[in-house]
Structure formats: structure tokens, C-alpha cells
């Protein structure tokens, strides 16, 4: 017993300078998604390669920040900004069209160490909605701003604006034409644990193709599509927003860990497979101890994960 | 033991026809609030009498529906409509002014038996936002509609519209003038358990006096200010919306019951006194077994409660 105790003491003292062992929890961890849904395995291989390359580049963006000791908040914002600037995903530049042929973007961010959070909905000329959400969190007394008011706040806070035509992309326009028959959705999101032990989550979306009536989904609803709390985990969801709101999905995963003692994978699986319905979507999550869960009940989810122990992967379907 | 078992069996068989005993759970239960905050005990006695009369009349509205076997959904909508039509409370007719001297109303409703829910934010010409929220729940594929889009849906769904000046009341205008120094808030809400064992919650508000930038608070955020789930309880909150969003207050009370096995009063007290900060506000809640909790950390909360066992009370401060 005494030898064992000494070993634990030595390990604690030298833990930060010794190389990590497989049993050590990771010092940082990162997971991201670029949407879930009916993703055909017959997709053009060149397009698959584009998606995988972009997911990999987004992952590198976050890895660099976390590896050099940057904060989880900085990492999730940077990763989501990266995807917002990429027209492949339904967020920022690649946002889908509304029924009226315009774009309305939503985003949220949450700091698990303080529960500070910010969200915006229905913005039309902000290049990076996730950055506007972070400014709402840090520079306003409020949590959630919508529409023209959110843009007006963005002007006073100094966010980048673009012409609404910046969001006009040919493949999304064609998608709108098809969507007059069938709805499509997509989202980007990122969760991270940093070396300081803090969790953060961020999510951004162009919403539902062909959406009407000022519809807002789960992304800017803290607790539905986005949630982070150092007591449990950080979660970013993607799928049918109405289902994520109804089941308070992101908060539910965290509550099952905090109040019922479930592990991250167990909590995420329970919510995605027993509370949501098949095809609703999925989520990525990181726990306070650096575990990663990427769970979905749709045919695929664009996703990637990495941690300080060398994990680094990109995936689309179940492999 | 055998006699005791027989008695239980007899009680189960005849429970529905025998008069209720103190130990029986109530067949229906109802709690409502008209806002929490710094409510001075030096308030004009005539105004106190007006508040108490209105809270009592709202309570009667709900009691009648539940006593005749109506649904909890019907009861919470009717009670909240009653307060929306009363200029005393910050919801509907009595909505506070925004910074720009206009009115932007938010509301939500949730059915605990199906988790169906509906919410609207920033509507300006809908007489009863809670009814619009119910129509979103029942007649759209969506959960949350904002601004002009929500009103446009309301027109197609046949809701009552009013001229925006309908919401102009002298005392709210005077309050705006004062609020250029200090913010004021308020909300109305109702939770109910019906004879069929179903829970429901509804909340409605004019938001924060002097609010800017399209600020949306906790009321239309399912899980923050409003939540109902037959597994646990129905909750309606009132107070500083940003705090209710950050702490997913309504969902947290339900999660503590569902996942940690806490009783309603214990769960509500834990959330209001250890997660929220003093002065943030309070909530009313009804559990699946008909317990009622009305908990607040501000100086007062306009509130009332009733159940099938004859409980019927109206209160403002701690008594």
C-alpha cells in the first residue's frame, strides 16, 4: 500500500513532465461536426474528398490553438469561423436559402467555466455569426439578440459585415429549388476541453432550406443545440431543430452526467437513441475529463475529433 | 399486514368515488405568477388590492377549467390570456416599452404529455401571444417563430390582431422614462396538472423595459423560462431572463427530479437559491403528483395556487 501511495505521489508531481500514458486523461480534446442527415454513400468521391479535407483543416485550426495552451472558447470560435467561411457547410458563406430566397443565420457560444453564453438569430449581413454571438456574450448585458437588433448591436461592437449576396452560392440555390419538395438542414459546431480544464461549445447554421415565418431552430437555444458546463460536458448538436428544442438535447446529456452519474458516451447515446427519433440527427460532445462522443441516428454526420494523446480522425458515415 | 393490504386495495378501488383525504394526491393542481422582483411592501394598498383581485380572478379562470375535467393545456393558456388582457401585468396589454418606445412580446407553451411546444418572440400586433405560441405548437411544423414571420404565420392561422397602440398604457410609459435609469421586468405564467394526469406550462411577457437590439429573454426559450414533462413537473419562471437561460432553470428543476430523485420543493429551492443569484427572480411549478412549489429569491412574487383538495391562495410577499 505504501509503495502504491508513493507511486501515485511521484506520478502526480511528475505528471506534467512525463510523457502521457494511455490511461492518463487527455490534456485537451476537441470534436466538431459539419451537419448530420441523409448523406448518400454514393456521393461523388471528389465531393467526399472536399468534405474530408475541409473537416481536417477545421480540426487542425482547433488543434493548434489547444496544443499551444489556448482556451477552449478561442478554439470553438475559430473552428466554427473556419466553417462559416467555407461554402461547403450550411453556416456563414454556405448558408441555405429561406423560402423568400434570402439568408437568415443563427449561432450560439457558451463558456463552461462561467456559464456565460451568447446567441443570435435571423441575422442577414454578419459574416461570422459565431463571433457576433461571442460579442453578445462578452460585450452586452444580454444573452440572445435577434434580427435587425442583433445586427445593430454588431455594428456598435465592431463585427465584420458583408453584402447579403455574399451568402448566395449556386449549390444552395439549386437546393432551394429542390427543397420546394423536401427540406434539407445542416449545421456546424465544435466542442473543446482546454489545458486549463475549461469546456466550451459553439454552433452556427443557416437554418432550414426553404424555412418561413422567422423560424428559429435549436442552434441559438442554449440547452437545445449548444451547451457547456465544466461540471459535466460541452455539447453541439445538429439535426431537426424542433426535436432538439423539445428534448432540451444538449442540456439533457449534461444533466444525465451531472445528476445521474452516466458517462459521456452513455448519456449521449441514451439521448440520441431513446429520446430523439431515428433520422433526427446527432451531436458531438467532450467531457470534463476529455472523453469524446460523436453520436448520430441519421445515415451520416460530417465530423472530426482530436486530443492531446494523438487521436486525430475525420469521418462521415459509420465506419 | 394483511389488513393493511386489504385497506390499500379498497382505497384503490373506491378512491375515485370516496371524498378526498388529506393524504390523497390532488386530482388537479394549478399555480400561477404575475412576475417577481423588487416589490415594495409600502405599495399603495389600493394597488395591492387590485393585484390580489386580478391574481384571484386568474386563479378562478384556471380552477373552473380543471375542476370540470378540462386539460392542463387549456387551463394554462386561458390563465395566461386572462393576464395578457389585464394591463396590470407585463404581458399582452400591459407590456413594457422597448428603448425605442415600442412593444415586443414573447410567449411559450409546452404540453408535458407529448413534449409538444411552441414559442414566439418579438411580436408587436398580436393580442394574445400565448395563443399564437399554441398555434405554432399545433398548426406549424416549427417550435419557435420570431418577429414579422411569426405575425405572418399568425395571420394564416387566424389569431386576433390589435393596433400596436393597444399596448400603450400610461403607467408603462412612465416606467420607461424612469427605466432610462433602472431596468424593470415582469412576466406572467401558469402551470397545471389536470385530472387526466397531464402537465402543461405557459409563460408570456413584454420583456425588459427599455430593452434594445432585439433582446429576447428566457420566456420563449423552452427549458429556460418554460418547461413541462409528465415524467417530472411543469415550470414557469420569472426574473432576469439571461440568468434563467444560462442556468436552463425550468429544465434543471425537472432534471433534478427525473435524474436525481429530488422532490419538487427541494429541486425548485436548490435551483432558485444555489444556481440563481439573490434578486434574480423565482418560479412556480407543479409536479406529476400535484405538489405545488412557488419559490423566489427576490423581495416578492405575484402568485396564486389552488388544487382539488381545496387549496386556494393568493400572495405577493413571503407571509
Interface residues (C-beta under 8 A of the other chain):
Chain A: X115 X116 X117 X121 X122 X140 X141 X142 X143 X144 X145 X146 X147 X148 X149 X150 X152 X153 X212 X213 X214 X215 X216 X217 X221 X222 X223 X224 X227 X241 X242 X245 X246 X247 X248 X251 X252 X255 X256 X259 X260
Chain B: X115 X116 X117 X121 X122 X140 X141 X142 X143 X144 X145 X146 X147 X148 X149 X150 X152 X153 X212 X213 X214 X215 X216 X217 X221 X222 X223 X224 X227 X241 X242 X245 X246 X247 X248 X251 X252 X255 X256 X259 X260
